[in-house]
Amino acid sequence: MSETISKLEQNKLYFISFCIEQYKKHSGTTGGATMGLFDRYGVTNYLFDHYDVLHTQGNQWLIEEIESFIKERGGLK
């Protein structure tokens, strides 16, 4: 059985990858540390679920949105 993903799902995954890279650069951490943070606070799911709105925003806004999202869940004191 061959599984394929839709173009929209592919775009969402590219977007998440972009956000991980941008946040990694912003925070000065590794990709693994960024992924751990995103997994711990549900950032990846948030980015995937709200792609339609989020992918239209600029880099700095996305970083601020991600940090706000994490803080609301008890992270980034």
Summary of the structure (lengths in Angstrom):
residues: 77
radius of gyration: 12.9
end to end distance: 46.4
largest distance: 46.4
contacts: 177
relative contact order: 0.14
helix: 74%
strand: 0%
